[in-house]
Amino acid sequence: MRTVTLDQMSLAAGAGAGAHRSLIIGIFLAFVLVTLGITLWAGRRTSGTADFFAGGRSFTGFQNGLAISGDYMSAASFLGVTGTIALFGYDGFLYSIGFLVAWLVALLLVAEPLRNSGRFTMADVLAFRMRRRPVRTAAGISTIVVSIVYLLAQMVGAGSLVALLLGVSGGTAKQVIILGVGALMILYVTVGGMKGTTWVQIVKAALLMAGTALLTVLVLHRFGWNISTLLGAAGHAGGKGSAFLEPGLKYGATSVSKLDFLSLGVALVLGTAGLPHILVRFYTVPTAKAARHSVNWAIVIIGAFYLMTVVLGFGATALVGPKAIKASNPAGTTAVPMLAERLGGGAGSTGGAVLLSVISAVAFATILAVVAGLTLASSSSFAHDLYAQVIRKGRATEKQELRAARLAAFGIGAVSVVLSMFADKLNTAALVALAFAIAASANLPTILYSLFWKRFNTRGALCSIYGGLLTSVVLVVFSPVLSGKPTSLLPHADFAWFPLENPGLVSIPVGFLLGWAGTLLSRGEADQAAKYAELEVRSLTGAGAH
């Protein structure tokens, strides 16, 4: 199979053909306008906190399953994972496995009891049997930090995608694009709330599955529907032969990389059950049964999607080539759009321009839907937990709470935009893996202890959240993610003393251990047994939670 040269695969050249440029921008803008229309439609039907934070609990299990899939199948999945597979073969496929298996933890341990026990945010459950103000403060801070790290991945993906789509280059162009994505993100949240965000995610999930399925069919057809032929061509084009299909290209060469792989796997499998923007989706359905059904549907949809990313990743290696992919984006983020252009007929062809624009628009809709969900989760936590319960001590009106949520969306969006402008060299899948590690370190131990450990108390919750959060963030700051490598956030600096790129192997056990130690080293609270008994009833039946 012939590998396309760098000149042939230059997206700037492909997108730059005058007639095709107008076609690409037109199709792209059409997708954006549709999602904006949905947001404005939903915004007119959002009237209170229940609508804004939980969509009025009006979505069915299937609808919420689609929305969860839309929230979960982010730029990291469509762009980052596929690009990692295209560059590293088998080792990139490990991301797909980790993201999928993680849902079993969410289904078996978290989905139903969390839906039954809370109203709008994760902190509703954590604060029920603890001292509310300190626990809500800790949970709110953790939610915002995890959401911002996750948002970085989406913004980086958006900058690379749209810059390539429009045929522009340079840091300034990407920064302008990221600023535009941030503005759209804030508009989605402040106008549409959870209802608008959910419907955008449903539409986006359907579009993403359709687009991924189309590319998968085209790739398989190109190789005679023979997976073996596809893998052989990918191994040859990747320049590694059979090694491209075996472990070791990214992880396994050294003891450190083996530990990094183990850390990545632990973070991916445990992180989903602690992600705030996923947890809040369980509150949008009317019953616990619907929550279970939504997770079941999500597993089916997400499983099919990740199987297709394998075909797309190896297809990009075989048809585009790793040199062209790296020349476009060193982290491989643009492998899918480049594959789409190639399958449509190549740079400069009408078919290539149409398929490129459609797939890029779908990917951009994916990013918009996910950033809206993340911003909504973090701004809701600020308004409902920090503002209403901590700052106003429970005396805030619904109108004041909604205003605080909208203002928080502006602030969180601004911080995410600024940070994203310096993170364009990082792979989106790796960035999301960091968010998973932080969520699994700070949120998951506290959730599980609160739901299932009778003795757990306020000090244990604070030790778990703050300890897991600080440990994971500090290890990331002093890891190769931030300095010490050409692909680091600060490539010309070197203060990385922690060798692993993902902190999960250390920070997750620390989060669990600190929660356990903090509980045992403090005295029990007066009504601890009674509160746990009431929470247990709520988690099993949902009585009194809503």
C-alpha positions as CSV (number, residue, x, y, z in Angstrom):
1,M,0.0,0.0,0.0
2,R,1.5,3.3,-1.1
3,T,2.1,5.9,1.7
4,V,1.1,9.5,0.8
5,T,3.9,12.0,0.9
6,L,4.0,15.0,3.1
7,D,3.2,17.4,0.3
8,Q,0.3,15.3,-0.8
9,M,-1.1,15.0,2.7
10,S,-0.7,18.7,3.6
11,L,-4.1,19.6,4.9
12,A,-3.3,23.2,4.3
13,A,-2.9,22.5,0.7
14,G,-6.0,20.3,0.6
15,A,-8.2,22.7,2.4
16,G,-6.6,25.6,0.7
17,A,-8.0,24.9,-2.8
18,G,-10.3,27.9,-3.3
19,A,-13.5,26.2,-4.4
20,H,-13.2,23.5,-1.8
21,R,-12.4,25.9,1.0
22,S,-15.9,27.5,0.7
23,L,-17.5,24.0,0.6
24,I,-15.6,22.9,3.7
25,I,-16.4,26.1,5.7
26,G,-20.1,25.9,4.6
27,I,-20.6,22.3,5.8
28,F,-18.7,23.0,9.0
29,L,-20.7,26.1,9.9
30,A,-24.0,24.2,9.1
31,F,-23.1,21.6,11.9
32,V,-22.3,24.4,14.3
33,L,-25.5,26.3,13.5
34,V,-27.6,23.2,14.1
35,T,-26.1,22.7,17.6
36,L,-26.6,26.4,18.4
37,G,-30.3,26.1,17.3
38,I,-30.8,23.1,19.6
39,T,-29.2,25.1,22.5
40,L,-31.5,28.1,21.9
41,W,-34.6,25.9,21.6
42,A,-33.7,24.2,24.9
43,G,-32.9,27.5,26.6
44,R,-36.5,28.6,26.2
45,R,-37.6,25.6,28.1
46,T,-35.2,26.0,31.0
47,S,-36.8,27.8,34.0
48,G,-35.3,26.6,37.3
49,T,-32.4,24.8,39.0
50,A,-33.9,21.4,38.3
51,D,-34.0,22.2,34.6
52,F,-30.6,23.9,34.5
53,F,-28.7,21.4,36.6
54,A,-30.5,18.1,35.8
55,G,-32.6,18.7,32.7
56,G,-35.8,18.3,34.7
57,R,-35.0,14.6,35.2
58,S,-37.0,14.1,32.0
59,F,-34.7,11.9,29.9
60,T,-35.3,8.2,29.2
61,G,-32.6,5.6,29.8
62,F,-31.9,5.4,26.1
63,Q,-31.7,9.1,25.6
64,N,-29.4,9.5,28.6
65,G,-27.3,6.5,27.4
66,L,-26.8,8.4,24.1
67,A,-26.0,11.6,26.0
68,I,-23.5,9.8,28.3
69,S,-21.8,8.4,25.1
70,G,-21.7,11.9,23.7
71,D,-20.2,13.2,26.9
72,Y,-17.6,10.3,27.1
73,M,-16.6,9.9,23.4
74,S,-14.6,13.1,23.4
75,A,-11.9,14.6,21.3
76,A,-9.5,12.3,23.3
77,S,-11.4,9.3,21.9
78,F,-12.1,10.3,18.3
79,L,-8.8,12.3,17.7
80,G,-6.4,11.4,20.5
81,V,-6.9,7.6,20.8
82,T,-7.0,7.1,17.0
83,G,-3.9,9.2,16.6
84,T,-2.1,7.2,19.3
85,I,-3.0,4.0,17.6
86,A,-1.8,5.4,14.3
87,L,1.6,6.3,15.7
88,F,2.2,3.5,18.2
89,G,0.0,0.6,17.0
90,Y,-0.9,-1.9,19.7
91,D,0.1,0.4,22.6
92,G,-2.4,3.0,21.4
93,F,-5.1,0.4,21.5
94,L,-4.6,0.1,25.2
95,Y,-6.4,3.4,25.6
96,S,-9.5,2.0,23.9
97,I,-9.6,-1.0,26.3
98,G,-9.1,1.2,29.4
99,F,-11.9,3.6,28.5
100,L,-14.3,0.8,27.8
101,V,-13.6,-1.4,30.8
102,A,-14.0,1.7,33.1
103,W,-17.7,1.6,32.5
104,L,-18.1,-1.7,34.4
105,V,-16.9,0.1,37.6
106,A,-19.3,2.9,37.1
107,L,-22.2,0.5,36.4
108,L,-21.6,-1.9,39.3
109,L,-20.6,0.5,42.0
110,V,-21.7,4.1,41.3
111,A,-24.6,4.7,38.9
112,E,-27.6,3.6,40.8
113,P,-26.7,4.6,44.4
114,L,-25.4,7.9,43.3
115,R,-28.6,8.6,41.3
116,N,-30.7,7.7,44.3
117,S,-28.7,9.6,46.9
118,G,-28.1,13.1,45.4
119,R,-29.9,15.9,43.6
120,F,-27.6,17.8,41.3
121,T,-23.9,17.2,42.1
122,M,-21.5,14.7,43.5
123,A,-21.2,16.7,46.7
124,D,-24.9,16.1,47.5
125,V,-24.0,12.5,48.3
126,L,-20.7,13.3,50.0
127,A,-22.1,16.0,52.3
128,F,-25.2,14.1,53.4
129,R,-23.6,12.3,56.3
130,M,-20.7,14.7,56.9
131,R,-20.2,18.4,58.0
132,R,-21.6,20.0,54.9
133,R,-19.7,23.2,54.4
134,P,-16.1,21.7,54.4
135,V,-17.0,18.7,52.4
136,R,-18.9,20.7,49.8
137,T,-16.0,23.1,49.5
138,A,-13.6,20.2,48.9
139,A,-15.9,18.5,46.4
140,G,-16.4,21.7,44.5
141,I,-12.7,22.4,44.3
142,S,-12.0,18.9,43.1
143,T,-14.8,19.1,40.5
144,I,-13.5,22.3,39.1
145,V,-9.9,21.1,38.9
146,V,-10.8,17.8,37.1
147,S,-13.1,19.6,34.7
148,I,-10.4,22.2,33.7
149,V,-7.8,19.5,33.1
150,Y,-10.4,17.6,30.9
151,L,-11.3,20.8,29.2
152,L,-7.6,21.3,28.2
153,A,-7.8,18.2,26.1
154,Q,-10.9,19.3,24.2
155,M,-9.5,22.8,23.6
156,V,-6.2,21.4,22.3
157,G,-8.1,19.1,19.9
158,A,-10.3,21.9,18.7
159,G,-7.4,24.2,18.0
160,S,-5.5,21.5,16.0
161,L,-8.7,20.4,14.1
162,V,-10.0,23.7,13.0
163,A,-6.5,25.1,12.1
164,L,-6.0,22.1,9.8
165,L,-9.5,22.3,8.4
166,L,-9.2,26.0,7.5
167,G,-5.6,25.5,6.3
168,V,-4.1,28.0,8.7
169,S,-0.9,27.5,10.7
170,G,0.9,29.2,13.6
171,G,0.3,29.5,17.3
172,T,-1.7,32.8,16.9
173,A,-4.3,31.1,14.6
174,K,-4.8,28.2,17.0
175,Q,-5.2,30.6,20.0
176,V,-7.9,32.5,18.1
177,I,-9.7,29.2,17.4
178,I,-9.4,28.1,21.0
179,L,-10.9,31.5,22.0
180,G,-13.8,30.9,19.7
181,V,-14.4,27.4,21.0
182,G,-14.5,28.9,24.5
183,A,-17.1,31.5,23.5
184,L,-19.3,28.8,22.1
185,M,-18.8,26.6,25.1
186,I,-20.0,29.4,27.4
187,L,-23.0,30.2,25.2
188,Y,-24.1,26.5,25.2
189,V,-24.0,26.3,29.0
190,T,-25.4,29.8,29.9
191,V,-28.3,29.5,27.4
192,G,-29.2,25.8,27.2
193,G,-28.3,24.5,30.7
194,M,-28.5,20.7,31.1
195,K,-31.4,20.3,28.7
196,G,-29.6,22.0,25.8
197,T,-26.3,20.3,26.6
198,T,-28.0,16.9,26.8
199,W,-29.8,17.3,23.4
200,V,-26.5,18.5,21.8
201,Q,-24.8,15.4,23.2
202,I,-27.5,13.1,21.9
203,V,-27.3,14.6,18.4
204,K,-23.5,14.6,18.6
205,A,-23.4,10.9,19.6
206,A,-25.5,9.9,16.6
207,L,-23.4,12.0,14.2
208,L,-20.2,10.6,15.7
209,M,-21.3,7.0,15.4
210,A,-22.5,7.6,11.9
211,G,-19.3,9.3,10.8
212,T,-17.0,6.7,12.5
213,A,-19.0,3.9,10.9
214,L,-18.7,5.5,7.5
215,L,-14.9,5.8,7.8
216,T,-14.7,2.2,9.1
217,V,-16.6,0.8,6.2
218,L,-14.5,2.8,3.7
219,V,-11.2,1.6,5.3
220,L,-12.3,-2.1,5.4
221,H,-13.6,-1.8,1.8
222,R,-10.2,-0.4,0.8
223,F,-8.5,-3.5,2.2
224,G,-11.0,-6.1,0.8
225,W,-12.7,-6.5,4.2
226,N,-9.7,-8.3,5.4
227,I,-8.4,-7.2,8.9
228,S,-5.2,-9.2,8.4
229,T,-4.4,-7.2,5.2
230,L,-5.1,-4.0,7.0
231,L,-2.8,-4.8,9.9
232,G,-0.1,-6.0,7.6
233,A,-0.2,-2.8,5.6
234,A,-0.2,-0.7,8.8
235,G,2.9,-2.5,10.1
236,H,4.7,-2.0,6.8
237,A,3.7,1.7,6.6
238,G,4.6,2.3,10.2
239,G,8.2,1.1,9.5
240,K,8.1,-1.3,12.4
241,G,6.8,-4.5,10.8
242,S,5.3,-6.9,13.2
243,A,6.5,-4.9,16.2
244,F,3.8,-2.3,15.3
245,L,1.2,-5.0,16.2
246,E,2.9,-6.0,19.5
247,P,3.4,-4.3,22.9
248,G,6.4,-2.1,23.4
249,L,6.5,0.9,21.0
250,K,5.2,3.4,23.6
251,Y,5.2,1.3,26.8
252,G,7.4,-1.6,27.8
253,A,10.9,-0.6,26.5
254,T,12.0,0.3,30.0
255,S,10.9,-0.3,33.6
256,V,9.7,3.2,33.8
257,S,7.5,2.9,30.7
258,K,6.1,-0.4,32.0
259,L,5.1,1.3,35.2
260,D,3.7,4.2,33.2
261,F,1.5,1.8,31.3
262,L,0.3,0.2,34.6
263,S,-0.4,3.7,36.0
264,L,-2.4,4.6,32.8
265,G,-4.5,1.5,33.0
266,V,-5.4,2.0,36.6
267,A,-6.3,5.6,36.0
268,L,-8.5,4.8,33.0
269,V,-10.4,1.9,34.6
270,L,-11.1,3.7,37.9
271,G,-11.3,7.3,36.7
272,T,-14.7,7.2,34.9
273,A,-16.6,6.5,38.2
274,G,-15.1,9.8,39.6
275,L,-15.6,12.1,36.6
276,P,-18.0,15.0,37.6
277,H,-19.4,15.5,34.2
278,I,-20.3,11.8,33.9
279,L,-21.7,11.6,37.4
280,V,-24.1,14.5,37.0
281,R,-25.7,12.6,34.0
282,F,-27.2,10.1,36.4
283,Y,-29.4,12.9,37.9
284,T,-31.1,13.6,34.5
285,V,-33.2,10.4,34.6
286,P,-36.4,9.9,36.7
287,T,-35.6,6.6,38.3
288,A,-32.7,4.3,39.3
289,K,-33.8,1.8,36.8
290,A,-33.5,4.4,34.0
291,A,-30.0,5.2,35.4
292,R,-29.0,1.5,35.0
293,H,-30.5,1.3,31.5
294,S,-28.6,4.5,30.5
295,V,-25.3,2.9,31.5
296,N,-26.1,-0.3,29.7
297,W,-26.9,1.6,26.5
298,A,-23.7,3.7,27.0
299,I,-21.6,0.5,27.3
300,V,-23.0,-0.9,24.0
301,I,-22.5,2.4,22.1
302,I,-19.1,3.2,23.5
303,G,-18.0,-0.4,23.0
304,A,-18.9,-0.3,19.3
305,F,-17.2,3.0,18.9
306,Y,-13.9,1.9,20.4
307,L,-13.8,-1.2,18.2
308,M,-14.1,1.1,15.2
309,T,-11.3,3.4,16.5
310,V,-8.9,0.4,16.0
311,V,-9.8,0.2,12.3
312,L,-9.4,4.0,11.9
313,G,-6.1,4.1,13.7
314,F,-4.5,1.3,11.7
315,G,-6.1,2.6,8.6
316,A,-4.6,6.0,9.1
317,T,-1.1,4.4,9.5
318,A,-1.6,2.4,6.3
319,L,-3.1,5.0,4.1
320,V,-1.7,8.3,5.4
321,G,1.6,7.2,7.1
322,P,3.1,8.2,10.4
323,K,5.5,10.8,8.9
324,A,2.6,12.8,7.4
325,I,0.6,12.5,10.6
326,K,3.5,13.7,12.7
327,A,4.2,16.5,10.3
328,S,0.7,17.7,10.7
329,N,0.5,17.3,14.5
330,P,3.3,15.6,16.5
331,A,0.8,14.0,18.9
332,G,-1.2,12.5,16.1
333,T,-4.4,14.4,16.8
334,T,-5.2,15.1,13.2
335,A,-4.9,11.5,12.0
336,V,-8.7,11.0,11.5
337,P,-9.3,14.1,9.4
338,M,-6.3,13.2,7.3
339,L,-7.6,9.7,6.8
340,A,-11.0,11.1,5.8
341,E,-9.5,13.3,3.2
342,R,-7.5,10.4,1.8
343,L,-10.5,8.1,1.7
344,G,-12.5,10.7,-0.1
345,G,-10.0,11.0,-2.9
346,G,-7.0,12.9,-1.5
347,A,-6.0,16.5,-1.2
348,G,-7.6,18.8,-3.7
349,S,-10.4,16.4,-4.7
350,T,-14.1,17.3,-4.2
351,G,-14.7,14.0,-2.4
352,G,-11.8,14.5,-0.1
353,A,-12.9,18.0,0.7
354,V,-16.5,16.9,1.5
355,L,-15.5,13.9,3.6
356,L,-12.8,16.0,5.4
357,S,-15.3,18.7,6.2
358,V,-18.0,16.3,7.4
359,I,-15.7,14.4,9.7
360,S,-14.1,17.5,11.0
361,A,-17.5,19.0,11.7
362,V,-18.5,15.9,13.5
363,A,-15.3,16.0,15.5
364,F,-15.9,19.7,16.3
365,A,-19.5,19.0,17.4
366,T,-18.0,16.3,19.6
367,I,-15.7,18.8,21.2
368,L,-18.4,21.4,21.7
369,A,-20.7,18.9,23.3
370,V,-18.1,17.6,25.7
371,V,-16.8,21.1,26.7
372,A,-20.4,22.1,27.4
373,G,-20.9,19.1,29.6
374,L,-17.6,19.8,31.5
375,T,-18.3,23.5,31.9
376,L,-21.9,22.7,33.1
377,A,-20.7,20.2,35.7
378,S,-18.0,22.5,37.1
379,S,-20.2,25.7,37.1
380,S,-23.1,23.7,38.6
381,S,-20.8,22.5,41.4
382,F,-19.6,26.1,42.0
383,A,-23.1,27.5,42.1
384,H,-24.9,24.7,44.0
385,D,-22.0,23.6,46.4
386,L,-19.7,26.6,46.9
387,Y,-22.0,29.5,46.4
388,A,-25.4,28.4,47.6
389,Q,-24.3,26.1,50.4
390,V,-20.9,27.5,51.6
391,I,-20.9,31.2,50.8
392,R,-24.6,31.8,51.2
393,K,-25.1,29.0,53.8
394,G,-28.1,27.6,52.1
395,R,-30.0,30.9,51.8
396,A,-29.5,31.5,48.1
397,T,-32.6,31.7,45.9
398,E,-32.9,29.7,42.7
399,K,-32.5,32.9,40.7
400,Q,-29.2,33.7,42.5
401,E,-28.0,30.1,42.1
402,L,-28.6,30.2,38.4
403,R,-26.9,33.5,38.0
404,A,-23.9,32.2,39.9
405,A,-23.7,29.1,37.6
406,R,-23.7,31.3,34.5
407,L,-21.0,33.6,35.9
408,A,-19.0,30.5,36.9
409,A,-19.2,29.2,33.4
410,F,-17.6,32.5,32.1
411,G,-14.8,32.2,34.7
412,I,-14.1,28.5,34.2
413,G,-14.2,29.0,30.4
414,A,-11.7,31.8,30.6
415,V,-9.2,29.8,32.7
416,S,-9.5,26.8,30.4
417,V,-8.9,29.0,27.3
418,V,-5.8,30.6,28.7
419,L,-4.3,27.3,29.8
420,S,-5.2,25.6,26.5
421,M,-3.2,28.1,24.5
422,F,0.0,26.6,26.0
423,A,-0.9,22.9,25.8
424,D,-1.1,22.4,22.0
425,K,1.8,20.0,21.9
426,L,0.2,17.5,24.2
427,N,-1.8,14.5,23.0
428,T,-5.5,14.8,23.9
429,A,-5.8,11.2,25.0
430,A,-2.8,11.8,27.4
431,L,-4.4,14.9,28.8
432,V,-7.7,13.1,29.4
433,A,-5.8,10.3,31.1
434,L,-4.5,12.9,33.6
435,A,-8.0,14.0,34.3
436,F,-9.0,10.4,34.9
437,A,-6.1,10.0,37.4
438,I,-7.1,13.1,39.4
439,A,-10.7,12.0,39.4
440,A,-9.8,8.5,40.6
441,S,-7.5,9.9,43.3
442,A,-9.7,12.6,44.8
443,N,-13.3,11.7,44.0
444,L,-13.7,8.0,43.7
445,P,-12.3,7.0,47.2
446,T,-14.6,9.5,48.9
447,I,-17.7,8.3,46.9
448,L,-17.1,4.7,47.6
449,Y,-16.3,5.3,51.3
450,S,-19.4,7.5,51.7
451,L,-21.7,4.9,50.1
452,F,-20.2,1.7,51.6
453,W,-18.2,2.4,54.8
454,K,-20.3,3.1,57.9
455,R,-17.4,4.6,59.9
456,F,-16.3,7.1,57.3
457,N,-16.5,10.7,58.5
458,T,-15.8,14.3,57.6
459,R,-12.0,14.2,58.3
460,G,-11.6,11.1,56.2
461,A,-13.5,12.8,53.4
462,L,-11.4,15.9,53.5
463,C,-8.1,13.9,53.7
464,S,-9.2,11.7,50.8
465,I,-10.3,14.6,48.5
466,Y,-7.6,17.1,49.3
467,G,-4.9,14.4,49.7
468,G,-5.7,12.7,46.4
469,L,-6.1,16.0,44.6
470,L,-2.9,17.5,45.8
471,T,-0.9,14.3,45.3
472,S,-2.0,13.9,41.7
473,V,-1.6,17.5,40.7
474,V,1.9,17.8,42.3
475,L,3.1,14.6,40.6
476,V,1.8,15.9,37.3
477,V,3.6,19.3,37.8
478,F,6.9,17.5,38.4
479,S,6.4,14.9,35.7
480,P,7.6,14.8,32.0
481,V,4.1,16.1,31.1
482,L,5.2,19.6,32.2
483,S,9.0,19.6,31.6
484,G,12.0,17.6,30.6
485,K,11.0,16.4,27.1
486,P,10.5,17.9,23.7
487,T,6.8,17.1,23.9
488,S,6.4,18.6,27.4
489,L,4.3,21.7,28.1
490,L,7.5,23.5,28.9
491,P,10.0,21.8,26.6
492,H,13.0,24.1,27.4
493,A,12.7,23.5,31.2
494,D,13.5,20.4,33.2
495,F,12.3,20.1,36.8
496,A,10.7,16.6,36.4
497,W,11.8,14.4,39.3
498,F,8.7,12.1,39.0
499,P,9.3,9.7,36.1
500,L,5.8,8.7,35.2
501,E,3.6,10.7,32.9
502,N,0.4,9.5,34.6
503,P,0.3,9.7,38.4
504,G,-2.5,7.2,39.0
505,L,-0.3,4.4,40.2
506,V,0.8,6.5,43.2
507,S,-2.0,9.1,43.7
508,I,-5.0,6.7,43.6
509,P,-3.7,4.5,46.5
510,V,-2.7,7.6,48.3
511,G,-6.3,8.9,48.0
512,F,-7.8,5.7,49.4
513,L,-5.1,5.4,52.1
514,L,-5.6,9.0,53.3
515,G,-9.3,8.6,53.5
516,W,-8.9,5.5,55.6
517,A,-6.2,7.0,57.9
518,G,-8.1,10.3,58.4
519,T,-11.2,8.4,59.5
520,L,-9.4,6.1,61.9
521,L,-7.4,8.9,63.4
522,S,-10.4,11.1,64.2
523,R,-13.3,10.6,66.5
524,G,-16.7,9.5,65.1
525,E,-19.5,12.0,64.7
526,A,-22.5,12.0,66.9
527,D,-25.2,11.0,64.4
528,Q,-22.8,9.0,62.2
529,A,-24.7,5.6,62.4
530,A,-28.1,7.1,61.9
531,K,-26.9,9.2,58.9
532,Y,-25.3,6.2,57.3
533,A,-28.5,4.1,57.8
534,E,-30.5,6.9,56.1
535,L,-28.0,7.2,53.2
536,E,-28.1,3.4,52.8
537,V,-31.9,3.5,52.4
538,R,-31.7,6.4,50.0
539,S,-29.0,4.7,47.9
540,L,-31.1,1.6,47.5
541,T,-34.6,3.2,47.1
542,G,-34.1,6.9,46.2
543,A,-36.6,7.8,49.0
544,G,-36.2,11.4,50.1
545,A,-33.4,12.4,47.8
546,H,-35.4,14.4,45.2
